[in-house]
Amino acid sequence: MVTNDASVQPVPSLAGILELARTQRLSFNELFQFAESRSAAGAMFEAAEVYKAWIAFNDSHPFLHLVYFNYSVTLRQLGDVAGSIHALRACLKLEPRFGPAHINLGRALEDSGIATGAILQWRNFIEMTGEITADVLTHRLLALQHVGRVMENAGLLEEAETALWQAMELRPDKTEAGQHWSALRQRQCKWPTLVPSDHVSMRQQIDAMSPLALACFSDDPLFQLAKAYRYNKSFVGRPDTSGFSRKVAKQKTGTGQRLRVGYVSSDLRDHAVGFALREVLELHDKNRVEVYAYYCGEPAEGDATQLRMKAAVDCWRDIAALGDAEAARQIADDDIDILVDVNGYTKHARTKILAYRPAPVVVNFCGYPGTMGSPFHHYIIADEHIIPPENEIYYSEKVLRVACSQPIDRKRVIAERPTRAEAGLPEAVFVFACFNGTQKITQETFAYWMTILLAAPGSVLWLLAGNDDVDHRLRQAAENAGVAADRLIFAPKAPNAKHLARIQLADLFLDTFPYGAHSTAADALTVGLPVLTFPGKSFAARFCHSIVAAAGVPELICSGPQAYIERAIGFANDPESLGKIRESLRAKREACALRDIPALASRLEELFWQMQAECERGETPVPDLSNLDIYYDIGVELVQDNIAFSDDRVYRQAYRNKLTEWHNYAPFPHDSRLGG
């Protein structure tokens, strides 16, 4: 290339740069400029070679540790993890308190399968930075968060909780550590869940809770809506969508063309969501819809559920390795008409992809028990039990309904039924059971159960096992309530087919509140185990009663906790009365709405076409996000009392009173949710 511009300097060759490095004529700044330019151009090998040469011939430079650090990053990008570890260790020999190197070395060790070494690396940095200064605070915080994360993944919950608490006290305004900390305490059945200190206030702990943890904590759907809205703003933010044009609906209604529907989720595998959806995907009418699946989860080679799904859909795409913008571009290029979010705010969710609006319509369905509170989720699919018309005010999306929101797979394998002795249960006693995760067992729910056990002598409570500490904690709580510890029996983990077989041995499933059973309730009812529940106000608190109603046994739905307790005691004292309900479950099993999956698949297609028609007419709903910052500040005050169960009228009036106070002080735009 020829140029007459004397200001433009020719780009040095690699050989020329290496010679400058060898003769110590390549300055520190010039080194970084060249390496960064080559990395940006995809020539990371050249960048690594220059770093290596500069290090070899400039070993007395005062900033050599920074060069080692950048060299390690480049090696990691090249896939040379061992070389990156060597470079990071050299960096730390020169500058032992250099935080970024400690963080990256821990991550490299973790990714190499040496989690213990990673934790030691981060802990060493934590110990050497006990005297906090501004320059080490950020990396000390990161080290504590990483220690907490790795220990949580390893099942070391107590140790993880301790590390996360230290991170919270260091920076209570940062929510990541607090989000994991509160969820950990819920999993461990540590009550009360939130415990403020001189350094971390109750408000800061509530601010840090995830929407999913909040659903386990409180039955407050207005605050859950506001929390989802705030979480979306912080977690998703406002990505740069300038390169994405808004997708416009193609004219398909009445043309005979198929509608292109995409399901995006990290759970399209052997997972509760995967088990729920796989038959629905198989039953979609391929004359009406063309189904795309976008998998953003961890590798699942040989996964039986995923293999079935791949065979059922028209197109399967693994987008886990793609960035958010790249994944959105792929979905947009596929011309998806209706994009179904099957994750919501759950683990491994890729909500940012949806912020690019890669499809004209985005739907919240199946994966998340609540509203998304986002500007880009247009619809939520539920049923009349979970979201009756008067409760639509708790959702930012437009509500559309199916007969039952819990899909199931009628082809699931159920092993041979074991004996009670084989399952570790006593014979000839009444067995109450709950197979919900321990994070759903609140102090109030456990108190209900203890009241039931005290009034039903000889009965036992069968729970899923947590770790030894959690099981011991629950047994100790039982003893404190006057119930013998051995009346709590813990079921170890078992393959799904064997778990479905053994749960038939129980007499009555007791639901949790405010986050009730979902697929677990469907499993129980499928094998003939009655499920006792009572509904609250929020999605998670109403889901189980929807499933029980869909199974055709509304007599198992109670009006509230007192009726729930009395009914459970009544069944234990008169077990024969449950026999009639079991017989009813058997008689209605194949005809009930819970198992009518062909009708569910067909109804979903009707709703997808309804959304398409509305979109073509320019009538796609706009999410209602009005005044949610105000609802958040009001809710965060009210939720601190965390009343376990309340009358809907009293609940709404509490918000109206607060809204009036706020409006009298500083008027805000008209609010239509509560008729204000």
N, C-alpha and C positions, 0 to 999 in steps of 0.2 A: 504494500500500500504506500503511495506517495502522498506527501502532504507538504504544503508550503508554510504551515503554521509553525513557526519556530518555537512556540510555547509548548507544543506537544512533544514530549520526550518518548523515545522508543521504549517499549516494554523490554526490560532486561531478560535475557534467556536464563533458563535454569542453571546452565553451566556457569554463566557470568555471575549469578547471584551466589552460587556455591563458592566460587572463587573469592568473592568479596567477604563471605562469611569466614572462609579459611584464613584470609589475611587480615581479619579483624577490621575490615573497612565497611562492614554492613552495620549501620547503627541499630540500636534497639527499636526505634520507631520504624525504620525502613524494613526491618525484619517482619514486624507485625503487619505492616501495610502489604508487603508482598504475599505473606502467608494467607492473610485474610482474602486478598484478591484471588489467589489461586483456589482457595477453598470455596469461595463464592462461585467460581467458574466450574466447580466440580472436580478440580485437579488436586484433591486432598493429598495424594501421594507426593506430589511436588512440594506442597506445604510441609509435609512431614520430613522430607529429605532436607529441606532448608533448616528447619528447627534442629534436626539431628546434627547437621554440620555446624551450625552456629554454637550449639551447646559444647561440641567437641573442642572448639578453638577459642571460646570466650568464657572459660571456666571461672574467671575471677570477677565477672561482671556483677555489680551489686543487685541487679534485678534478674539474675539467672533463675531464681525460683519461679518468676512469672513466665519465663520462656518454657521451663519444664511443665508448668501447668497447661499452657496453651498447646504444647506438644502432646500432652496426655489427652486433651480433648480431641485433637486431630486423629490420634491413634485410635481413640474410641470410635470415631466416625468411620474409620477404615475397618473396624471390626477386630482390631488387635487389642483385646482386653488385657492380655498379659503385659504387653508393652505399655499400655496406659497405666497399669498398676505400678510398673517399675518407675515410670516418669513421675507419678504422683508421690511415690515414696522418696524419690530424689528431691522433689520440691520441698517435702516436709523436713528432710534433713537440713536443708538450707534455711527454712523458715517454719519452725515447728508449730507456730500458732496461726498459720495461714488457713483460715476457715474453709474457703472453697475447696481446697485440696482434701481436707478431712471429709467433707460432704461427698465429693466425687469418689474418693477412695472407698468409702463405705458402700456407695451404690455399686461400684465395680465389683467389690467382694460379694455383695448380695446377689448381683446378677450372675456371679460365678458359682452360686450355690453355697457360699460360705456365710450364712446369715450370722453365725456367732462372731466371726471375725469382723463383720460389718458393725455389729452392735458394739464390740470392743473399741473399734476405731472411733465411732461417734462418742462413746462414753469417755474415752481418753480426752477428746477435745472438750467435752463438757466439764470434765474435772480440771483441766488446765485453764479454763476461762471462768473460774468462779468469780473473779473480780470483773464485773460487767463493765464494759466500755462500749461506746457506740459502734466502734469498728468490728467488734466480735459478736454483738448482740444478735444480728440477723442470722449468722451461721450457727450460733449456739441454739437459737430457736429451731432452725432446720434440723440440727442434729437430734434434738429432743423429739421432734415430730417423727423423724425417721426411725429412731429407736422405738417409739410407741407403735408405729405402723408395722415394723417387722415383728415385734413381739406379739402384737395382736394377731398377725397372720400365722404365727407359730403357736397360737393358743395360750401364750403366757399373758393372761389378761390382767392379773394384778400388777405385774411389772410394767405392762403397757400403760395401764391407768396412771401409775406413779410418774412415768416419764411425761405423759401428756399433761398431767397436772402441773408439773414443773414448767412446761412450755406455756401453759395458760397463765401462770403467775408471772412469768417473764413478760408476756405481751397479751394481756386479757382482751385487748382490742382486736387481736387476730383470731378469726373464728375456726380455723382448720383444726387445731388441737382440741378445742372445746367441742367441736362436732363429734369427733371420735370418742372423746372422753365420756360424754353423756350416753352415747350409744353403748359403750363398753359397760357402764354402770347398769344400764337396762339389761344387757345380756347376763350380767352377773347377779341380777336380782338384788342390787344394793339400794336400799330404801332409807331415806328419800333419795330420789335420783339426783337431784340438784342440791349441792351443799355450798353455799357462798362462804367466802373467807374475807379477811381484811384486804386481800389483793384482787379478788375476783368476785364481783357482785352477782346477785341473782339475775339481774337484767342482762349482764354480759353472758351468763351461762345460757339463758333463754335465746339471746341473739345468736349464739353459736350453734344451737340445735339444728339439725337437718329437718326438713319437712317430714321425713319418714319417722324419725325419732319422736317428733312432736305428736304424730298420730298415735304413738304408743303411750304418750304422756298425758294427753288431755283431749277430751271430746269437745273441742271448740272450733267448729267449722269456719267461722268468720276469721278467727286468728290463723287457722290453717291456710285459708285463702291468702291472707296478707303475708304470711310467712313464705308461701310458695312464690308470691310476687317478688318479695325482697330477695329470696334465694336465687330466683332467676336473674335478677339484676346483678347480683354479685358473682354468681357462678357462670352465667352466660355473658352478661354485659352487653356491649354493643359492638359486635364484630364488624370489621370493615366489609360491608357488602356492596361497595361501589362497583365491583366487577361483575355483580350478579344482577341481571334484569329480573324484575318480578315476573314469575311464571303466570301466564294467562290461560284460562281454561280453553281447551279445544272443544269445538262443537261435536259432541258425541251423542247427546240425547236424541233418540229417534232415528239415528243413522244406521243402526245395526252393528256399529263398531263395538269392540270390547272395551271395557273400562280397565285402565291399567292401575292396579293397586299395589302399593309397596308397604311391606311390614319391616320396620327397623327395630332391632333389639340386640342386646348382648346375651339374651337368654333363650335363643333358638337352639336348644340343646337339652340334655338331661337335666332339667330344672323344672320347678313347679310351673313356670310360665310355658316352657316348652311342652310339658305333659298336657297342659290345658289346650294349647293351640294346634297341636299336630293334626288332630282329626278334622278340625275346622278347615285347615289348609287343604286337606285331602278332599273335602266335600264341596269346596267352592266350584260353582258351575263355570267351567272354562268357556262356555258359550257367552257368558255375561261378563266375566272378569278375567284379566290376565294378571297373574300374581307374581310379584317380584319380592324376594327376601333379601334384606341387607343385614348381614351378621357383623356385629362389632364387638364380639366377646373374645375370650381366650381360645386358643386352639383346642379343637374338640375332635381330633381324628378318631374315626371308628365309633363315634357317639351314635347310639341307636336312634335316638330322637332326631338328631340332625340328619341322619341318612334318610329317614322317612320324609322329613320336610324337603330335603333336596329333591327327592323323587316326586313330591307333590306339586312344587311350584314350577312356574314357567322359566324363571331365571333366579339363580342363587348368586349373590355377590358377597364376598368377604371383604369388608371395608375396614377391618380392625387396624390395618397398617397404614391406612390413608389418614392424612390430616383432615380436620373438620371441613375446610374449604374444598379440599379434593373430593371428599366423600359427597359433599353437597353437589359438587359439579357432576359427579357420576350419576347421582339420582336425577338431577336436572336433565342430563343428556339422555337418560332413559325415558324421559317424557312421562313421568309418573303423574297420574291425575289426582289420586288420593293417597296420601302418605300417612300410615298408621304408626304412631309412636307407642311401642310396646315396652318401654322402659320407664318413662317418667323420671322421677328423681330417685332412681335406685342405683345399686352398685354397677359400675362400668357404663352408666348411661352416657350417651354422646349427644346431649341436648343441644350443644352449640351447632351441630349440623343443621338442625331444624331452624335455627335463627337465620340461616341464609335463605329460608323459604324456597327450598328446591322443588316444591310442588305447589300447585294452586291452593290445595286444601290439606291441612294437617289435623290429625285426629288423635285424641287421647283414649286409648282402649287397652284393657286387660292387664297391663303390667304394673300400674301404679294406682293405689287406692285413694285418689283425691284429685283435686283440681291442679292444673299446672300454673295458673296465675301468670301466664306468659302472653306476650302480644302476638304470638304466631301459632298457638293452638286454637283452632276455630271451633271444634266440636269435642264433646266427651260422650262416649257411649256407655250407658248404664241401664238400669231397669227401674221400674216404678217403686220398688221397695227401697233401693239404695238412695235414689233421688226422687222422692215424690215432688209434684209440682211446686209445693210451698217451700221446698228446700233448694230450688234452683238459684236462689240468691247467694248461695255459698260457692258458686262456681263461676269462673270467668268465661268458660266455654258455653256454647249453646248445647243443651242437653237433648240427646236422642236416645231412644230406648229399644232394648231387646226384651225378650221374655225373662231371661236370666243372664246376668253378667258373667257367670262363672262357666266357661267352657270346660268340658271334660273329654277324655279320650276313652271311649267305650271298649277299645281294644287292649287296654292295659292288662298285663298279666298279673294274676293273683295266685300266689303260691298255695300249697296245701295248708289248711288251717291247723295250727299246732294245738297242743293241749295247754291248759293254764300252767301246769307244772313246767312244761318246756319253755314257756314265756316268763317264768319266774313269778307267777301269780299264785296266791292261795286259792284253794278250791272252796266252794260253798260260801263265798262272801260277796257282798255287793261291791263291784269295782267301778268307781268313778274314774274318768280318764280325761286328760287334756294333752294333745300332742302338738300344741302350738309351741313356737320357739320361746325360749325363756325371756326374751326381750319383751314379750307381750304380757308377762305375769307381773302385774302391779301389786303394790302393797294392799290396795283395796280389794282386788280380785282374790288374792290369797286369803284375806280375812273372810271373804264370803265362803271360800272353800273350807276354812277351818270351822266356821259356824255350822256348815253342812255336816262335816265329819263328826263334830261333837254331838249333833242331834241324830246321827245314824251310827250307833255303836257297832263295831265290827267291820265297818266298811273301810275300804282303802282308796287311796288316790294314786293313779298310775300316770306318771309324767315322762316326757322325753328326758333322757339324761343330759345334763350339762357337763362341765368338768367336775372334778371331785370337790373343789371349793364351792361351786354353786350348789351342788347336791347337798353338801353339808350345811350350807347357809339356809337352804329351804327346810331341811330337817330341824335345824335349830329354831327357825321361826315357828315351825309346827309345835315344838315342845313349849316354846314361850306362850303359845296360844292354848296350851293344855291338851294337845294331841300327841300321842306317842309317835316318836320319829319313825318307827318301823311301819307305820301306816302309810308312809310315802314310799312308793316303789318306783324305781327309775328304769325305763326301757333303754337299753343300749342302742346304738345305731344299727340299722339293718338294711339290706337291699330293699328297694322299693316294693318288689313283689312280696317279699316276706313281711314287710311292715304292714302292707294292706291286709295280709292274711291274719296277722296277730291282733290287729286292733278290733277284730270281731269279738274277741274274748271279753272286752269290757261290757259293762251294762249301760252306762250313760256317759256321754261326752259333755263336759262342762266347758262352755265357751269363756273366753277372756274379754275384758272390757278395759279401755275403749277400743283397742285394736283386736277385733275378733278373728276367728278362723276364716280362712278363704278356701284354698284348695284342700286344706286339711279337713274342713267340714264336708266338702264334697266327697272326699275319700271315705270318711266315716259313714256318711249316709249311703254311699254306693255299696258298701259291704254290710249294710243293715244296722249300723250302730246309731241309735238316736242321739241327736245333738240338741242340748238345751241352751238357749240364748235369750238375750233381750237387746233391743236396738237402742242406739243413742241418736245423735244428730249428724255426725260426720260420716263420710264414706266408709272409712275403716270400721266404724262402730255400727254400721247398718248392713255390712256385706253378709255376715253369717245368717242373719234372719232372712235375707233374700234367698240364700241357698236352701234354708230349711223350708221356706214357703214353696220354692220351686220343686222340692222333693215331695210336696203334698202332705206335710205334717205340721200345719200351723199351730197345733196344740202344744208344740214344743217352744213356741215363741212367747216369752213372758213380757209383762208390761214394764218391769224394772227390776232392780236388784233384790228387793224384798220378795217379790213374787218368784223370782229365779231361785232364791234360797229355799222358800217354802215348797216349790214344786220338786226340787232336787231331793229334799228330805222326804217328801211324800212318795216319790218313786222308790227310794231306798227302803222305806217301810212297807211298801206294797209293790214288790217287783213284778207281780203278775200284770199290773196295769201297763207296764212297759211292753209286755208281750203283745198287747193289741197294737201298740204303735209299731213294733217290729213287723208284725204281720201286715200292717198298712203300708209300711215301706216296701216290703216284698211285693205286695199286690200292685203298687203304683210304679214300681221301679222302671219298667221299660216305657211307660206312657207319660211319665212326668216331664215337666219342662226342663228339669236339670239334665236329663239324658237325651233330650230331643235336639241332637247336634245338627242333623240335616236342616231342621227349621231355623236354628241359630245361624248357620251358614247362609241360608237363603235370606233371612232377615238382614244380616249384615250387608249383603249385596244390594238389597232394597235401599238401605240407608246410604250406602256409597253412591248409588245412582241419584238419590235425593240430594245429597251434597253436590254432586256434579251439576244437576239441573239448577240448583240455587247459585252455584258459581257461574254457570253460563249466563244467568240472568243478572249477574252482578249483585247477588244477594248473600254472598258469603258473610257470615256473622263476624262482627268486630268484637274481640274479647273485651269484656267490661272490667277495666282496671281502675275505675274512678275511686278516688279517696282511699286507696288501699294503704298509703303511708299513715293516714289517720287511724284506720282500723288496726294497723300494726301497733301503733303506740298505745291505743286503748286496750287492745288485746293483751299486750305484754304486761299491763297492769293487772287485768282480770285473771290471766292464766296463772299468776303467781299463787293465787288461792287454790287453783287446780281442784275444783269441786268435781268429785268422781262422776256423779250422775246428777243431772238437774233437769227440771221441767223446761220444755222448750219456750213456754211463755215467759217464765222467769228469766231464762237465758237471754232472750231477745230484748226484754225490758232493760236488763243491765247495760246492754250496748246502747239502747236508745237514750238512757239517762246520761251516759258518758258523751254520746254524740251531741246532746243538747248542751252539756257543759262546755265542750270544745267549741261549738258553734257560737255560743254566747260570748266566749272570750275572743275568738278569731273566726269570723264567718268563712265557711268553705262552700264549694259548689253543691248544689242540691244533690242529696243522696237518695236513690230510689230503692235501695236494698231493703231497708226496714220501714219504708213508707214515710221517711222523714222529709 
